[in-house]
Amino acid sequence: MPMEDRLNAHRDEDVQVDVSTLRGQARGADTMVYAVALKGQVNERWIEGYKATVEQLAMSRRFELDAEKALVRFACRNADGHALVFEMLERLETLVERVNRLAEIWRSQAPRPQFAPAPLRAR
């Protein structure tokens, strides 16, 4: 299977946004904070990939990962309406797909051997 197909194929280890868990909670008079669960293996490698990806994408900084609970939070103004909520979910799904691809690349790389420098010998 070509490398691109392997990277684009859905794997059991992939993390996905579970849209059915979307919940909103009012924060003040004009803002809603939404939380949506992630399903899959939200492990240390995936979290590291998430952080690296978010650093590169300015829009992704609106998402707050709660790794312990395996969920992501984001806020929207009530005036923006439901269309923005759905747009944010689409952006989150795209972000998660990028992180999954990065995690897959890291998984496919052979671990680098750890070499300790040889001790110096007195002459």
Biotite code that builds the C-alpha atoms (Angstrom):
import biotite.structure as struc

atoms = struc.array([
    struc.Atom([0.000, 0.000, 0.000], chain_id="A", res_id=1, res_name="MET", atom_name="CA", element="C"),
    struc.Atom([1.472, 3.397, -0.957], chain_id="A", res_id=2, res_name="PRO", atom_name="CA", element="C"),
    struc.Atom([2.550, 5.668, 1.919], chain_id="A", res_id=3, res_name="MET", atom_name="CA", element="C"),
    struc.Atom([-0.140, 8.262, 1.144], chain_id="A", res_id=4, res_name="GLU", atom_name="CA", element="C"),
    struc.Atom([-2.893, 5.635, 1.309], chain_id="A", res_id=5, res_name="ASP", atom_name="CA", element="C"),
    struc.Atom([-1.544, 4.363, 4.614], chain_id="A", res_id=6, res_name="ARG", atom_name="CA", element="C"),
    struc.Atom([-1.527, 7.873, 6.050], chain_id="A", res_id=7, res_name="LEU", atom_name="CA", element="C"),
    struc.Atom([-5.038, 8.680, 4.817], chain_id="A", res_id=8, res_name="ASN", atom_name="CA", element="C"),
    struc.Atom([-6.643, 5.393, 5.832], chain_id="A", res_id=9, res_name="ALA", atom_name="CA", element="C"),
    struc.Atom([-8.706, 5.404, 9.025], chain_id="A", res_id=10, res_name="HIS", atom_name="CA", element="C"),
    struc.Atom([-7.017, 3.422, 11.757], chain_id="A", res_id=11, res_name="ARG", atom_name="CA", element="C"),
    struc.Atom([-8.453, 2.060, 14.955], chain_id="A", res_id=12, res_name="ASP", atom_name="CA", element="C"),
    struc.Atom([-5.910, 4.178, 16.834], chain_id="A", res_id=13, res_name="GLU", atom_name="CA", element="C"),
    struc.Atom([-7.157, 7.387, 15.240], chain_id="A", res_id=14, res_name="ASP", atom_name="CA", element="C"),
    struc.Atom([-8.853, 9.912, 17.455], chain_id="A", res_id=15, res_name="VAL", atom_name="CA", element="C"),
    struc.Atom([-12.221, 11.210, 16.277], chain_id="A", res_id=16, res_name="GLN", atom_name="CA", element="C"),
    struc.Atom([-14.554, 14.000, 17.323], chain_id="A", res_id=17, res_name="VAL", atom_name="CA", element="C"),
    struc.Atom([-17.725, 12.502, 18.823], chain_id="A", res_id=18, res_name="ASP", atom_name="CA", element="C"),
    struc.Atom([-20.193, 15.160, 17.688], chain_id="A", res_id=19, res_name="VAL", atom_name="CA", element="C"),
    struc.Atom([-23.052, 13.378, 19.472], chain_id="A", res_id=20, res_name="SER", atom_name="CA", element="C"),
    struc.Atom([-21.529, 14.481, 22.790], chain_id="A", res_id=21, res_name="THR", atom_name="CA", element="C"),
    struc.Atom([-21.577, 18.217, 21.985], chain_id="A", res_id=22, res_name="LEU", atom_name="CA", element="C"),
    struc.Atom([-22.789, 20.229, 24.973], chain_id="A", res_id=23, res_name="ARG", atom_name="CA", element="C"),
    struc.Atom([-23.004, 23.978, 25.497], chain_id="A", res_id=24, res_name="GLY", atom_name="CA", element="C"),
    struc.Atom([-22.888, 26.007, 28.676], chain_id="A", res_id=25, res_name="GLN", atom_name="CA", element="C"),
    struc.Atom([-23.513, 29.731, 28.980], chain_id="A", res_id=26, res_name="ALA", atom_name="CA", element="C"),
    struc.Atom([-20.581, 31.890, 30.018], chain_id="A", res_id=27, res_name="ARG", atom_name="CA", element="C"),
    struc.Atom([-21.894, 35.340, 30.705], chain_id="A", res_id=28, res_name="GLY", atom_name="CA", element="C"),
    struc.Atom([-24.725, 36.907, 28.773], chain_id="A", res_id=29, res_name="ALA", atom_name="CA", element="C"),
    struc.Atom([-23.321, 36.608, 25.275], chain_id="A", res_id=30, res_name="ASP", atom_name="CA", element="C"),
    struc.Atom([-21.024, 33.562, 25.098], chain_id="A", res_id=31, res_name="THR", atom_name="CA", element="C"),
    struc.Atom([-21.498, 29.811, 24.988], chain_id="A", res_id=32, res_name="MET", atom_name="CA", element="C"),
    struc.Atom([-18.698, 27.386, 25.793], chain_id="A", res_id=33, res_name="VAL", atom_name="CA", element="C"),
    struc.Atom([-19.055, 24.100, 23.952], chain_id="A", res_id=34, res_name="TYR", atom_name="CA", element="C"),
    struc.Atom([-17.444, 20.803, 24.899], chain_id="A", res_id=35, res_name="ALA", atom_name="CA", element="C"),
    struc.Atom([-17.178, 17.762, 22.663], chain_id="A", res_id=36, res_name="VAL", atom_name="CA", element="C"),
    struc.Atom([-15.632, 14.394, 23.485], chain_id="A", res_id=37, res_name="ALA", atom_name="CA", element="C"),
    struc.Atom([-12.822, 12.737, 21.599], chain_id="A", res_id=38, res_name="LEU", atom_name="CA", element="C"),
    struc.Atom([-12.926, 8.998, 21.049], chain_id="A", res_id=39, res_name="LYS", atom_name="CA", element="C"),
    struc.Atom([-9.886, 6.911, 20.348], chain_id="A", res_id=40, res_name="GLY", atom_name="CA", element="C"),
    struc.Atom([-6.433, 6.790, 21.849], chain_id="A", res_id=41, res_name="GLN", atom_name="CA", element="C"),
    struc.Atom([-5.716, 10.224, 23.291], chain_id="A", res_id=42, res_name="VAL", atom_name="CA", element="C"),
    struc.Atom([-2.274, 9.182, 24.497], chain_id="A", res_id=43, res_name="ASN", atom_name="CA", element="C"),
    struc.Atom([0.911, 11.134, 25.189], chain_id="A", res_id=44, res_name="GLU", atom_name="CA", element="C"),
    struc.Atom([2.093, 10.927, 21.580], chain_id="A", res_id=45, res_name="ARG", atom_name="CA", element="C"),
    struc.Atom([-1.256, 12.212, 20.292], chain_id="A", res_id=46, res_name="TRP", atom_name="CA", element="C"),
    struc.Atom([-1.297, 15.037, 22.850], chain_id="A", res_id=47, res_name="ILE", atom_name="CA", element="C"),
    struc.Atom([2.240, 16.025, 21.827], chain_id="A", res_id=48, res_name="GLU", atom_name="CA", element="C"),
    struc.Atom([1.121, 16.072, 18.187], chain_id="A", res_id=49, res_name="GLY", atom_name="CA", element="C"),
    struc.Atom([-1.936, 18.142, 19.106], chain_id="A", res_id=50, res_name="TYR", atom_name="CA", element="C"),
    struc.Atom([0.211, 20.753, 20.853], chain_id="A", res_id=51, res_name="LYS", atom_name="CA", element="C"),
    struc.Atom([2.677, 20.891, 17.944], chain_id="A", res_id=52, res_name="ALA", atom_name="CA", element="C"),
    struc.Atom([-0.134, 21.285, 15.409], chain_id="A", res_id=53, res_name="THR", atom_name="CA", element="C"),
    struc.Atom([-1.940, 23.976, 17.389], chain_id="A", res_id=54, res_name="VAL", atom_name="CA", element="C"),
    struc.Atom([1.286, 25.998, 17.605], chain_id="A", res_id=55, res_name="GLU", atom_name="CA", element="C"),
    struc.Atom([1.398, 26.093, 13.798], chain_id="A", res_id=56, res_name="GLN", atom_name="CA", element="C"),
    struc.Atom([-2.264, 26.965, 13.194], chain_id="A", res_id=57, res_name="LEU", atom_name="CA", element="C"),
    struc.Atom([-3.473, 30.249, 14.690], chain_id="A", res_id=58, res_name="ALA", atom_name="CA", element="C"),
    struc.Atom([-7.189, 29.384, 14.394], chain_id="A", res_id=59, res_name="MET", atom_name="CA", element="C"),
    struc.Atom([-6.666, 26.153, 16.315], chain_id="A", res_id=60, res_name="SER", atom_name="CA", element="C"),
    struc.Atom([-5.722, 28.095, 19.422], chain_id="A", res_id=61, res_name="ARG", atom_name="CA", element="C"),
    struc.Atom([-9.437, 28.640, 20.024], chain_id="A", res_id=62, res_name="ARG", atom_name="CA", element="C"),
    struc.Atom([-9.649, 24.969, 20.981], chain_id="A", res_id=63, res_name="PHE", atom_name="CA", element="C"),
    struc.Atom([-8.770, 23.925, 24.514], chain_id="A", res_id=64, res_name="GLU", atom_name="CA", element="C"),
    struc.Atom([-7.808, 20.276, 24.922], chain_id="A", res_id=65, res_name="LEU", atom_name="CA", element="C"),
    struc.Atom([-8.678, 18.610, 28.224], chain_id="A", res_id=66, res_name="ASP", atom_name="CA", element="C"),
    struc.Atom([-6.528, 15.514, 27.777], chain_id="A", res_id=67, res_name="ALA", atom_name="CA", element="C"),
    struc.Atom([-7.533, 14.019, 31.113], chain_id="A", res_id=68, res_name="GLU", atom_name="CA", element="C"),
    struc.Atom([-11.215, 13.973, 30.115], chain_id="A", res_id=69, res_name="LYS", atom_name="CA", element="C"),
    struc.Atom([-10.510, 13.446, 26.386], chain_id="A", res_id=70, res_name="ALA", atom_name="CA", element="C"),
    struc.Atom([-12.558, 16.428, 25.311], chain_id="A", res_id=71, res_name="LEU", atom_name="CA", element="C"),
    struc.Atom([-12.125, 19.760, 23.581], chain_id="A", res_id=72, res_name="VAL", atom_name="CA", element="C"),
    struc.Atom([-13.755, 23.057, 24.519], chain_id="A", res_id=73, res_name="ARG", atom_name="CA", element="C"),
    struc.Atom([-14.314, 26.143, 22.395], chain_id="A", res_id=74, res_name="PHE", atom_name="CA", element="C"),
    struc.Atom([-16.332, 29.323, 22.811], chain_id="A", res_id=75, res_name="ALA", atom_name="CA", element="C"),
    struc.Atom([-18.700, 31.113, 20.440], chain_id="A", res_id=76, res_name="CYS", atom_name="CA", element="C"),
    struc.Atom([-20.643, 34.323, 20.826], chain_id="A", res_id=77, res_name="ARG", atom_name="CA", element="C"),
    struc.Atom([-24.392, 33.881, 20.832], chain_id="A", res_id=78, res_name="ASN", atom_name="CA", element="C"),
    struc.Atom([-24.665, 36.567, 18.139], chain_id="A", res_id=79, res_name="ALA", atom_name="CA", element="C"),
    struc.Atom([-22.661, 34.358, 15.747], chain_id="A", res_id=80, res_name="ASP", atom_name="CA", element="C"),
    struc.Atom([-25.401, 31.746, 15.714], chain_id="A", res_id=81, res_name="GLY", atom_name="CA", element="C"),
    struc.Atom([-25.320, 28.013, 15.188], chain_id="A", res_id=82, res_name="HIS", atom_name="CA", element="C"),
    struc.Atom([-23.539, 28.272, 11.850], chain_id="A", res_id=83, res_name="ALA", atom_name="CA", element="C"),
    struc.Atom([-20.305, 29.203, 13.639], chain_id="A", res_id=84, res_name="LEU", atom_name="CA", element="C"),
    struc.Atom([-20.675, 26.251, 16.015], chain_id="A", res_id=85, res_name="VAL", atom_name="CA", element="C"),
    struc.Atom([-20.858, 23.872, 13.051], chain_id="A", res_id=86, res_name="PHE", atom_name="CA", element="C"),
    struc.Atom([-17.938, 25.644, 11.391], chain_id="A", res_id=87, res_name="GLU", atom_name="CA", element="C"),
    struc.Atom([-15.893, 25.243, 14.566], chain_id="A", res_id=88, res_name="MET", atom_name="CA", element="C"),
    struc.Atom([-16.748, 21.528, 14.684], chain_id="A", res_id=89, res_name="LEU", atom_name="CA", element="C"),
    struc.Atom([-15.560, 21.158, 11.089], chain_id="A", res_id=90, res_name="GLU", atom_name="CA", element="C"),
    struc.Atom([-12.327, 22.975, 11.943], chain_id="A", res_id=91, res_name="ARG", atom_name="CA", element="C"),
    struc.Atom([-11.868, 20.742, 14.974], chain_id="A", res_id=92, res_name="LEU", atom_name="CA", element="C"),
    struc.Atom([-12.358, 17.625, 12.848], chain_id="A", res_id=93, res_name="GLU", atom_name="CA", element="C"),
    struc.Atom([-9.742, 18.922, 10.404], chain_id="A", res_id=94, res_name="THR", atom_name="CA", element="C"),
    struc.Atom([-7.358, 19.621, 13.286], chain_id="A", res_id=95, res_name="LEU", atom_name="CA", element="C"),
    struc.Atom([-7.883, 16.125, 14.710], chain_id="A", res_id=96, res_name="VAL", atom_name="CA", element="C"),
    struc.Atom([-7.251, 14.579, 11.274], chain_id="A", res_id=97, res_name="GLU", atom_name="CA", element="C"),
    struc.Atom([-3.954, 16.497, 11.010], chain_id="A", res_id=98, res_name="ARG", atom_name="CA", element="C"),
    struc.Atom([-2.906, 15.337, 14.459], chain_id="A", res_id=99, res_name="VAL", atom_name="CA", element="C"),
    struc.Atom([-3.816, 11.744, 13.561], chain_id="A", res_id=100, res_name="ASN", atom_name="CA", element="C"),
    struc.Atom([-1.624, 11.950, 10.443], chain_id="A", res_id=101, res_name="ARG", atom_name="CA", element="C"),
    struc.Atom([1.260, 13.356, 12.464], chain_id="A", res_id=102, res_name="LEU", atom_name="CA", element="C"),
    struc.Atom([0.853, 10.660, 15.124], chain_id="A", res_id=103, res_name="ALA", atom_name="CA", element="C"),
    struc.Atom([0.825, 8.019, 12.367], chain_id="A", res_id=104, res_name="GLU", atom_name="CA", element="C"),
    struc.Atom([4.050, 9.381, 10.910], chain_id="A", res_id=105, res_name="ILE", atom_name="CA", element="C"),
    struc.Atom([5.643, 9.276, 14.339], chain_id="A", res_id=106, res_name="TRP", atom_name="CA", element="C"),
    struc.Atom([4.384, 5.706, 14.881], chain_id="A", res_id=107, res_name="ARG", atom_name="CA", element="C"),
    struc.Atom([5.812, 4.570, 11.544], chain_id="A", res_id=108, res_name="SER", atom_name="CA", element="C"),
    struc.Atom([9.274, 5.910, 12.281], chain_id="A", res_id=109, res_name="GLN", atom_name="CA", element="C"),
    struc.Atom([11.670, 3.449, 13.820], chain_id="A", res_id=110, res_name="ALA", atom_name="CA", element="C"),
    struc.Atom([12.733, 4.502, 17.286], chain_id="A", res_id=111, res_name="PRO", atom_name="CA", element="C"),
    struc.Atom([16.144, 6.044, 17.338], chain_id="A", res_id=112, res_name="ARG", atom_name="CA", element="C"),
    struc.Atom([18.707, 4.112, 19.343], chain_id="A", res_id=113, res_name="PRO", atom_name="CA", element="C"),
    struc.Atom([19.922, 5.848, 22.449], chain_id="A", res_id=114, res_name="GLN", atom_name="CA", element="C"),
    struc.Atom([23.692, 6.032, 22.458], chain_id="A", res_id=115, res_name="PHE", atom_name="CA", element="C"),
    struc.Atom([25.593, 6.941, 25.572], chain_id="A", res_id=116, res_name="ALA", atom_name="CA", element="C"),
    struc.Atom([29.035, 8.402, 25.038], chain_id="A", res_id=117, res_name="PRO", atom_name="CA", element="C"),
    struc.Atom([31.828, 5.999, 25.892], chain_id="A", res_id=118, res_name="ALA", atom_name="CA", element="C"),
    struc.Atom([33.488, 6.787, 29.194], chain_id="A", res_id=119, res_name="PRO", atom_name="CA", element="C"),
    struc.Atom([36.824, 8.503, 28.942], chain_id="A", res_id=120, res_name="LEU", atom_name="CA", element="C"),
    struc.Atom([39.793, 6.357, 29.849], chain_id="A", res_id=121, res_name="ARG", atom_name="CA", element="C"),
    struc.Atom([42.874, 7.680, 31.515], chain_id="A", res_id=122, res_name="ALA", atom_name="CA", element="C"),
    struc.Atom([46.097, 7.168, 29.535], chain_id="A", res_id=123, res_name="ARG", atom_name="CA", element="C"),
])
